[in-house]
Amino acid sequence: MKIRYLSHACFEIKNKKTILIDPYFSDNPLAPKYEGKPDLIFVTHEHFDHSDVASFDLRVVCPIGFNCKNPVTMKIGDIKIIDDIKVQMVSASHHQSKYATGYIIEFEDKRIYHPGDTYLDGIKPLRKIDVFFVPIGGHYTMNSEEAVKALQIIKPDLAIPMHFNTFPQIKANPEEFKANAEKLGYKVRVMKIGGEIEI
């Protein structure tokens, strides 16, 4: 399985299928040019920096109430099998959104947790998580120190920081987060924008 970081909270995950989570390309100077061909798009909530789907004619897994061309709607607690991918929608704590959510996405025997925009009180214990995309920027989400506490709740095999340095309000140092997390025994990969890892 390959994971590519496309800035902010956006990731592409590829194996037999390709999924795109929380796209944000329009008016985002940090985002690389995206020429991928995803099979599915996941949107955690309605804010522009997580839901840039207008240029895609694809099914969009999204919360009930999100407006797009081809929605596959879910509510918190729902579990669906979509194109052989098991998806669970979980709650998030983001008072700025009408329907803040996150996803646990399972394929290739990996469980990937993307919490969307969330404060620390939205992080709840979960069954084994292989990869945790963790926001660290503060202001709209938990900050770097709180993100370390989130790792202590989730206990992932691998944490990848996200949602930082896109805007002045969310300035954070991912290497500092990594150092603090690794002191407690957690594995962290700081991904470069456009970079790809294989797990």
C-alpha positions as CSV (number, residue, x, y, z in Angstrom):
1,M,0.0,0.0,0.0
2,K,1.3,3.5,-0.9
3,I,0.5,6.7,0.9
4,R,1.1,10.0,-0.7
5,Y,0.8,13.3,1.1
6,L,-0.8,16.1,-0.9
7,S,-0.6,18.9,1.7
8,H,-2.9,20.0,4.5
9,A,-5.1,17.0,5.4
10,C,-5.1,15.4,1.9
11,F,-3.8,12.0,1.3
12,E,-3.9,9.5,-1.6
13,I,-3.8,5.9,-0.7
14,K,-3.2,3.3,-3.4
15,N,-3.3,-0.4,-3.6
16,K,-5.7,-2.3,-5.9
17,K,-8.0,0.8,-5.5
18,T,-7.0,4.4,-5.1
19,I,-8.7,6.7,-2.6
20,L,-8.3,10.4,-2.0
21,I,-9.1,11.9,1.4
22,D,-10.0,15.5,2.1
23,P,-8.9,17.0,-1.2
24,Y,-7.7,20.6,-1.2
25,F,-6.1,21.8,-4.5
26,S,-8.0,24.9,-5.6
27,D,-6.3,28.1,-4.3
28,N,-3.9,26.0,-2.3
29,P,-0.3,27.1,-3.2
30,L,1.2,24.2,-1.2
31,A,-0.6,21.5,-3.1
32,P,1.2,19.7,-5.9
33,K,-0.5,19.3,-9.3
34,Y,-2.7,16.2,-8.9
35,E,-3.0,13.8,-11.8
36,G,-4.1,10.7,-9.9
37,K,-7.1,8.7,-10.9
38,P,-8.9,7.8,-7.6
39,D,-11.8,5.4,-7.5
40,L,-13.3,7.1,-4.4
41,I,-13.0,10.4,-2.6
42,F,-13.6,10.7,1.2
43,V,-14.7,14.0,2.7
44,T,-14.7,14.4,6.5
45,H,-16.6,17.7,6.6
46,E,-17.9,20.6,4.5
47,H,-15.1,23.1,4.9
48,F,-13.4,24.2,1.6
49,D,-9.9,23.0,2.7
50,H,-11.3,19.4,3.1
51,S,-13.9,19.1,0.3
52,D,-12.5,20.3,-3.0
53,V,-14.4,17.8,-5.1
54,A,-16.1,19.9,-7.8
55,S,-13.5,19.0,-10.5
56,F,-14.0,15.2,-9.9
57,D,-16.8,13.2,-11.4
58,L,-16.5,10.5,-8.8
59,R,-18.4,9.0,-5.9
60,V,-17.7,10.9,-2.7
61,V,-18.1,9.2,0.6
62,C,-19.3,12.0,2.9
63,P,-21.5,12.9,5.9
64,I,-25.2,13.2,5.3
65,G,-25.9,16.9,4.3
66,F,-22.7,17.4,2.2
67,N,-23.7,18.6,-1.3
68,C,-21.9,17.0,-4.2
69,K,-22.7,15.2,-7.5
70,N,-22.3,11.6,-6.5
71,P,-22.5,11.3,-2.7
72,V,-22.2,8.0,-0.8
73,T,-23.6,9.3,2.5
74,M,-22.8,7.9,5.9
75,K,-23.7,8.9,9.5
76,I,-21.5,8.5,12.6
77,G,-21.3,4.9,13.6
78,D,-22.1,3.6,10.1
79,I,-20.0,0.8,8.6
80,K,-20.1,0.2,4.8
81,I,-18.3,-2.0,2.3
82,I,-17.6,0.2,-0.7
83,D,-15.6,-1.3,-3.6
84,D,-14.3,-4.0,-1.2
85,I,-13.1,-1.3,1.2
86,K,-14.5,-1.4,4.7
87,V,-15.3,2.1,6.0
88,Q,-16.5,3.3,9.4
89,M,-17.5,6.8,10.0
90,V,-16.5,8.1,13.5
91,S,-17.2,11.3,15.3
92,A,-14.9,14.3,15.6
93,S,-14.9,17.4,17.8
94,H,-14.9,20.5,15.5
95,H,-17.5,23.0,16.6
96,Q,-16.9,25.1,13.4
97,S,-18.5,22.3,11.3
98,K,-22.1,21.2,11.0
99,Y,-21.1,17.6,10.7
100,A,-17.5,16.9,11.8
101,T,-16.5,13.3,11.2
102,G,-13.5,11.0,10.6
103,Y,-13.0,7.7,9.0
104,I,-11.5,4.3,9.7
105,I,-10.7,2.8,6.4
106,E,-9.7,-0.8,6.1
107,F,-8.0,-2.5,3.1
108,E,-5.1,-4.7,2.5
109,D,-5.4,-5.7,6.2
110,K,-4.5,-2.2,7.3
111,R,-6.7,0.0,9.4
112,I,-6.1,3.7,8.6
113,Y,-7.6,6.5,10.8
114,H,-8.2,9.9,9.4
115,P,-9.9,12.0,12.0
116,G,-10.6,15.1,9.9
117,D,-10.5,18.3,11.9
118,T,-10.7,17.5,15.5
119,Y,-9.8,18.7,18.9
120,L,-8.4,16.3,21.5
121,D,-11.7,15.6,23.1
122,G,-12.9,14.0,19.8
123,I,-10.2,11.3,20.0
124,K,-11.5,8.1,21.5
125,P,-9.9,4.7,22.0
126,L,-10.1,2.5,18.9
127,R,-9.3,-1.1,18.0
128,K,-5.8,-1.5,16.4
129,I,-4.9,1.3,14.1
130,D,-2.0,0.8,11.7
131,V,-1.8,4.4,10.4
132,F,-3.1,7.6,12.2
133,F,-3.1,10.8,10.3
134,V,-2.9,13.3,13.2
135,P,-3.6,17.0,13.0
136,I,-1.0,19.1,14.9
137,G,-1.6,22.7,13.9
138,G,-3.8,23.9,16.7
139,H,-6.5,26.6,16.4
140,Y,-9.0,24.6,14.3
141,T,-7.7,21.3,15.7
142,M,-5.6,19.9,18.5
143,N,-2.1,21.3,18.7
144,S,1.2,19.5,18.7
145,E,1.3,18.7,22.4
146,E,-2.3,17.5,22.3
147,A,-1.5,15.4,19.3
148,V,1.1,13.5,21.4
149,K,-1.7,12.8,23.9
150,A,-3.9,11.6,21.0
151,L,-1.2,9.0,20.2
152,Q,-1.4,7.8,23.8
153,I,-5.2,7.2,23.3
154,I,-5.0,5.6,19.8
155,K,-1.6,3.8,20.1
156,P,-1.1,3.6,16.4
157,D,1.7,1.6,14.7
158,L,2.5,4.7,12.7
159,A,1.6,8.4,13.0
160,I,1.8,10.9,10.2
161,P,1.3,14.6,11.1
162,M,-1.1,16.7,9.0
163,H,-3.0,20.0,9.1
164,F,-0.2,22.3,9.8
165,N,1.6,25.3,8.2
166,T,-1.1,25.8,5.5
167,F,-2.3,29.0,7.1
168,P,-0.6,31.3,9.6
169,Q,-3.1,30.2,12.3
170,I,-1.9,26.6,12.2
171,K,1.9,27.0,12.2
172,A,3.6,24.0,13.9
173,N,6.9,22.1,13.8
174,P,6.3,18.5,12.8
175,E,9.8,17.5,13.7
176,E,9.2,18.7,17.3
177,F,6.0,16.7,17.4
178,K,8.0,13.7,16.1
179,A,10.7,14.0,18.7
180,N,8.2,14.3,21.6
181,A,6.2,11.3,20.3
182,E,9.3,9.2,19.8
183,K,10.4,9.8,23.4
184,L,7.2,7.9,24.4
185,G,7.9,5.1,22.0
186,Y,5.7,6.0,19.0
187,K,6.8,5.8,15.4
188,V,6.2,9.0,13.4
189,R,6.9,9.7,9.7
190,V,7.0,13.4,8.7
191,M,6.0,13.4,5.0
192,K,7.1,16.0,2.5
193,I,4.3,17.4,0.4
194,G,4.1,15.2,-2.7
195,G,6.1,12.5,-1.0
196,E,5.1,8.9,-0.9
197,I,5.8,6.0,1.5
198,E,5.0,2.3,1.3
199,I,3.6,0.4,4.2
